[in-house]
Amino acid sequence: MSTTTEPHDRGSRPAEFEAAGEVVRVRAPGDHLDARTAGQLVAPVAAAPPGATVVVDLSAVTHLSLEAAGTLMTLTRHCQAEGRTLRVAASDSARRKLALLGLDAVLPLQPPD
């Protein structure tokens, strides 16, 4: 099953919600992830069923703001509280930023598919 959310945002792609069994992939809406665009990931992640593995796909992200990193931490805590597993498939650029912030130790990072 595949569904796409429609958070219209001045020309950026919408976050995508794809469910395949128990794995839900939510794709970042563009290459620039700031607080506003990171906020578009919240609803699709929250809609994932309990017990699902949620993959936040940041493979196209070339710029990641500090506020967006905070949103990723909030999503991680929310998923843990709701019985979901969260993984972050990050581009090299996003991985570097998360490592600079020390968040690579607490965010479950994986290479992009």
N, CA, C and O of each residue as an XYZ file, in Angstrom:
452
protein
N       0.849     -1.161      0.000
C       0.000      0.000      0.000
C       0.890      1.218      0.000
O       1.915      1.217      0.682
N       0.546      2.248     -0.729
C       1.340      3.456     -0.815
C       0.425      4.672     -0.780
O      -0.564      4.739     -1.510
N       0.758      5.618      0.063
C      -0.025      6.835      0.210
C       0.925      8.014      0.202
O       2.042      7.904      0.709
N       0.516      9.129     -0.356
C       1.335     10.334     -0.339
C       0.588     11.419      0.399
O      -0.568     11.710      0.092
N       1.255     12.025      1.382
C       0.642     13.147      2.078
C       0.737     14.370      1.185
O       1.545     14.394      0.257
N      -0.060     15.369      1.446
C      -0.077     16.564      0.611
C       0.182     17.845      1.402
O      -0.655     18.747      1.377
N       1.303     17.953      2.098
C       1.597     19.208      2.767
C       2.171     20.189      1.750
O       3.380     20.190      1.519
N       1.347     21.008      1.149
C       1.790     21.922      0.105
C       2.728     22.955      0.698
O       2.409     23.614      1.687
N       3.891     23.084      0.076
C       4.907     23.961      0.624
C       5.707     24.605     -0.498
O       6.706     24.038     -0.941
N       5.311     25.719     -0.943
C       6.000     26.544     -1.937
C       6.985     25.782     -2.824
O       8.185     26.057     -2.796
N       6.493     24.843     -3.597
C       7.304     24.210     -4.614
C       8.093     22.995     -4.179
O       8.687     22.337     -5.034
N       8.135     22.657     -2.901
C       8.866     21.462     -2.512
C       7.961     20.246     -2.683
O       6.736     20.360     -2.685
N       8.581     19.100     -2.823
C       7.799     17.865     -2.910
C       7.159     17.595     -1.564
O       7.694     17.998     -0.531
N       6.026     16.922     -1.562
C       5.414     16.566     -0.281
C       6.179     15.412      0.378
O       6.869     14.643     -0.291
N       6.042     15.313      1.680
C       6.574     14.133      2.370
C       5.787     12.945      1.853
O       4.581     13.044      1.632
N       6.450     11.844      1.663
C       5.767     10.662      1.149
C       5.650      9.628      2.245
O       6.559      9.451      3.056
N       4.524      8.953      2.256
C       4.234      7.913      3.239
C       3.999      6.639      2.460
O       3.004      6.528      1.744
N       4.894      5.676      2.585
C       4.746      4.410      1.885
C       4.714      3.307      2.925
O       5.630      3.201      3.741
N       3.700      2.505      2.910
C       3.628      1.392      3.851
C       3.784      0.088      3.080
O       3.076     -0.162      2.104
N       4.704     -0.722      3.525
C       4.906     -2.039      2.922
C       5.025     -3.027      4.069
O       6.104     -3.193      4.637
N       3.944     -3.673      4.409
C       3.954     -4.558      5.566
C       4.116     -3.741      6.832
O       3.286     -2.885      7.135
N       5.157     -3.996      7.555
C       5.401     -3.302      8.804
C       6.478     -2.233      8.671
O       6.933     -1.713      9.690
N       6.905     -1.884      7.458
C       7.909     -0.840      7.260
C       7.228      0.353      6.596
O       6.599      0.221      5.547
N       7.363      1.507      7.218
C       6.785      2.741      6.694
C       7.931      3.683      6.364
O       8.776      3.955      7.217
N       7.969      4.186      5.124
C       9.025      5.105      4.704
C       8.409      6.492      4.521
O       7.425      6.662      3.802
N       9.012      7.478      5.191
C       8.562      8.857      5.088
C       9.721      9.658      4.498
O      10.778      9.782      5.117
N       9.516     10.197      3.303
C      10.576     10.898      2.580
C      10.513     12.393      2.857
O       9.446     13.003      2.792
N      11.674     12.980      3.168
C      11.763     14.422      3.410
C      11.337     15.188      2.167
O      11.640     14.775      1.047
N      10.632     16.309      2.359
C      10.087     17.071      1.235
C      11.101     18.025      0.605
O      10.924     19.242      0.673
N      12.136     17.502      0.006
C      13.113     18.344     -0.688
C      14.520     18.156     -0.164
O      14.786     17.272      0.650
N      15.430     19.015     -0.650
C      16.832     18.873     -0.274
C      17.238     19.782      0.891
O      18.358     19.683      1.393
N      16.349     20.647      1.311
C      16.604     21.601      2.387
C      15.670     21.272      3.547
O      14.461     21.476      3.437
N      16.200     20.773      4.642
C      15.341     20.400      5.767
C      15.557     21.391      6.904
O      16.592     21.390      7.571
N      14.550     22.235      7.105
C      14.570     23.185      8.217
C      13.405     22.837      9.139
O      12.742     21.819      8.943
N      13.154     23.672     10.137
C      12.105     23.361     11.109
C      10.745     23.190     10.451
O       9.995     22.278     10.797
N      10.425     24.067      9.499
C       9.108     24.010      8.847
C       8.951     22.736      8.026
O       7.931     22.054      8.127
N       9.951     22.414      7.219
C       9.822     21.220      6.381
C       9.960     19.945      7.212
O       9.333     18.935      6.892
N      10.764     19.973      8.267
C      10.859     18.807      9.146
C       9.523     18.558      9.831
O       9.165     17.412     10.102
N       8.789     19.623     10.110
C       7.469     19.488     10.714
C       6.497     18.718      9.844
O       5.533     18.140     10.346
N       6.744     18.706      8.538
C       5.881     17.964      7.615
C       6.047     16.451      7.771
O       5.225     15.682      7.272
N       7.099     16.028      8.454
C       7.322     14.597      8.667
C       6.520     14.061      9.847
O       6.298     12.854      9.950
N       6.084     14.950     10.736
C       5.456     14.532     11.988
C       4.163     13.743     11.754
O       4.013     12.649     12.298
N       3.247     14.262     10.976
C       1.953     13.592     10.776
C       2.103     12.215     10.123
O       1.489     11.260     10.598
N       2.891     12.076      9.055
C       3.031     10.730      8.472
C       3.676      9.736      9.431
O       3.299      8.564      9.456
N       4.648     10.194     10.223
C       5.279      9.289     11.189
C       4.267      8.885     12.251
O       4.198      7.715     12.629
N       3.480      9.845     12.737
C       2.470      9.561     13.761
C       1.382      8.618     13.242
O       0.751      7.912     14.028
N       1.160      8.603     11.928
C       0.128      7.743     11.344
C       0.584      6.296     11.182
O      -0.228      5.421     10.881
N       1.863      6.042     11.376
C       2.366      4.677     11.239
C       1.775      3.793     12.336
O       1.609      4.241     13.470
N       1.459      2.554     12.008
C       0.856      1.671     13.012
C       1.849      1.305     14.117
O       3.054      1.239     13.874
N       1.342      1.068     15.332
C       2.217      0.615     16.412
C       2.954     -0.656     15.996
O       2.381     -1.520     15.331
N       4.199     -0.768     16.380
C       5.006     -1.927     16.032
C       5.715     -1.812     14.697
O       6.571     -2.637     14.375
N       5.368     -0.797     13.915
C       5.992     -0.626     12.597
C       7.405     -0.084     12.740
O       7.744      0.551     13.739
N       8.218     -0.343     11.732
C       9.510      0.310     11.609
C       9.297      1.493     10.684
O       8.816      1.334      9.562
N       9.656      2.683     11.156
C       9.504      3.905     10.372
C      10.888      4.324      9.895
O      11.804      4.492     10.699
N      11.035      4.491      8.582
C      12.289      4.960      8.007
C      12.065      6.386      7.526
O      11.277      6.623      6.610
N      12.761      7.336      8.147
C      12.716      8.723      7.698
C      13.827      8.859      6.665
O      15.008      8.757      6.995
N      13.438      9.088      5.415
C      14.364      9.118      4.292
C      14.869     10.540      4.051
O      14.139     11.402      3.562
N      16.132     10.763      4.405
C      16.779     12.059      4.181
C      17.835     11.931      3.087
O      18.804     12.690      3.067
N      17.657     10.989      2.192
C      18.676     10.723      1.176
C      18.881     11.878      0.208
O      19.954     11.990     -0.384
N      17.886     12.740      0.030
C      18.025     13.885     -0.878
C      18.402     15.170     -0.147
O      18.591     16.207     -0.783
N      18.513     15.115      1.166
C      18.763     16.322      1.963
C      20.241     16.712      1.884
O      21.127     15.925      2.217
N      20.482     17.949      1.432
C      21.844     18.483      1.375
C      22.081     19.539      2.448
O      23.229     19.856      2.760
N      21.013     20.085      3.012
C      21.128     21.053      4.109
C      20.154     20.669      5.211
O      18.957     20.513      4.972
N      20.683     20.518      6.422
C      19.889     20.130      7.575
C      20.112     21.165      8.668
O      21.235     21.342      9.140
N      19.048     21.847      9.070
C      19.183     22.875     10.111
C      19.210     22.247     11.502
O      18.817     21.095     11.685
N      19.675     23.015     12.468
C      19.697     22.573     13.859
C      18.280     22.266     14.343
O      18.062     21.280     15.048
N      17.325     23.105     13.966
C      15.930     22.890     14.372
C      15.369     21.597     13.787
O      14.604     20.897     14.452
N      15.739     21.279     12.561
C      15.285     20.027     11.943
C      15.866     18.831     12.689
O      15.189     17.818     12.866
N      17.109     18.946     13.124
C      17.721     17.872     13.908
C      16.940     17.661     15.209
O      16.742     16.528     15.647
N      16.503     18.759     15.814
C      15.677     18.661     17.024
C      14.379     17.938     16.754
O      13.926     17.142     17.576
N      13.772     18.208     15.606
C      12.535     17.518     15.231
C      12.789     16.020     15.072
O      11.958     15.205     15.473
N      13.921     15.655     14.496
C      14.256     14.231     14.357
C      14.383     13.559     15.723
O      13.956     12.417     15.897
N      14.969     14.264     16.693
C      15.074     13.718     18.053
C      13.680     13.530     18.656
O      13.406     12.516     19.297
N      12.810     14.511     18.447
C      11.440     14.412     18.957
C      10.714     13.233     18.320
O      10.008     12.496     19.009
N      10.880     13.048     17.012
C      10.259     11.910     16.328
C      10.775     10.588     16.881
O      10.010      9.636     17.034
N      12.059     10.526     17.178
C      12.642      9.305     17.732
C      12.007      8.971     19.073
O      11.613      7.830     19.311
N      11.908      9.967     19.948
C      11.292      9.745     21.271
C       9.817      9.361     21.129
O       9.328      8.478     21.834
N       9.115     10.033     20.212
C       7.693      9.739     19.998
C       7.515      8.294     19.518
O       6.642      7.580     20.011
N       8.333      7.869     18.568
C       8.222      6.498     18.059
C       8.500      5.484     19.166
O       7.797      4.480     19.280
N       9.517      5.744     19.976
C       9.827      4.827     21.074
C       8.641      4.716     22.033
O       8.290      3.619     22.467
N       8.028      5.848     22.361
C       6.889      5.868     23.285
C       5.674      5.144     22.716
O       4.885      4.569     23.467
N       5.518      5.168     21.390
C       4.360      4.559     20.733
C       4.622      3.137     20.240
O       3.764      2.553     19.578
N       5.787      2.571     20.548
C       6.081      1.199     20.143
C       6.496      1.037     18.700
O       6.348     -0.042     18.127
N       7.018      2.104     18.099
C       7.526      2.029     16.726
C       9.053      2.084     16.774
O       9.636      2.610     17.722
N       9.677      1.543     15.758
C      11.122      1.653     15.607
C      11.390      2.706     14.548
O      10.795      2.661     13.471
N      12.274      3.653     14.832
C      12.593      4.699     13.864
C      14.012      4.510     13.372
O      14.925      4.254     14.156
N      14.189      4.636     12.082
C      15.509      4.627     11.429
C      15.588      5.877     10.572
O      14.576      6.332     10.038
N      16.780      6.432     10.438
C      16.981      7.616      9.609
C      17.967      7.243      8.503
O      19.137      6.971      8.770
N      17.484      7.232      7.262
C      18.329      6.973      6.099
C      18.836      8.322      5.610
O      18.127      9.043      4.908
N      20.073      8.660      5.985
C      20.590     10.011      5.763
C      21.627     10.059      4.653
O      22.438      9.148      4.489
N      21.577     11.153      3.894
C      22.607     11.434      2.894
C      23.928     11.694      3.621
O      23.944     11.889      4.836
N      25.021     11.696      2.881
C      26.326     11.989      3.485
C      26.329     13.361      4.147
O      26.873     13.531      5.238
N      25.728     14.325      3.491
C      25.670     15.684      4.030
C      24.889     15.734      5.341
O      25.334     16.355      6.306
N      23.736     15.086      5.377
C      22.930     15.060      6.596
C      23.640     14.286      7.699
O      23.579     14.670      8.867
N      24.314     13.198      7.334
C      25.071     12.421      8.322
C      26.172     13.259      8.960
O      26.370     13.216     10.174
N      26.888     14.022      8.137
C      27.962     14.874      8.656
C      27.415     15.890      9.654
O      28.003     16.105     10.713
N      26.296     16.510      9.314
C      25.702     17.509     10.208
C      25.274     16.852     11.521
O      25.531     17.393     12.596
N      24.631     15.703     11.439
C      24.196     15.007     12.646
C      25.395     14.575     13.490
O      25.332     14.602     14.719
N      26.485     14.177     12.834
C      27.701     13.804     13.564
C      28.317     15.035     14.240
O      28.768     14.946     15.382
N      28.340     16.169     13.557
C      28.858     17.408     14.156
C      28.077     17.782     15.408
O      28.643     18.312     16.363
N      26.799     17.510     15.402
C      25.937     17.818     16.538
C      25.986     16.732     17.615
O      25.404     16.891     18.688
N      26.678     15.634     17.328
C      26.754     14.523     18.270
C      25.518     13.655     18.283
O      25.372     12.797     19.153
N      24.623     13.863     17.330
C      23.367     13.116     17.302
C      23.483     11.769     16.608
O      22.563     10.953     16.671
N      24.607     11.533     15.949
C      24.798     10.224     15.315
C      24.883      9.119     16.362
O      24.679      7.946     16.049
N      25.183      9.490     17.603
C      25.256      8.502     18.679
C      23.871      8.124     19.216
O      23.707      7.058     19.809
N      22.883      8.987     19.011
C      21.554      8.717     19.568
C      20.475      8.507     18.509
O      19.450      7.888     18.795
N      20.682      9.001     17.309
C      19.723      8.757     16.222
C      20.118      7.467     15.512
O      21.299      7.255     15.236
N      19.162      6.610     15.215
C      19.449      5.346     14.527
C      19.651      5.579     13.029
O      18.722      5.440     12.233
N      20.893      5.940     12.661
C      21.206      6.257     11.260
C      21.515      4.998     10.467
O      22.070      4.028     10.983
N      21.139      5.048      9.195
C      21.489      3.999      8.247
C      21.771      4.668      6.915
O      21.286      5.771      6.663
N      22.548      4.019      6.059
C      22.794      4.604      4.740
C      21.514      4.639      3.925
O      20.619      3.820      4.135
N      21.419      5.595      2.983
C      20.224      5.628      2.113
C      20.156      4.373      1.254
O      21.176      3.760      0.938
N      18.931      4.005      0.883
C      18.731      2.811      0.044
C      19.181      3.056     -1.360
O      19.087      2.164     -2.203
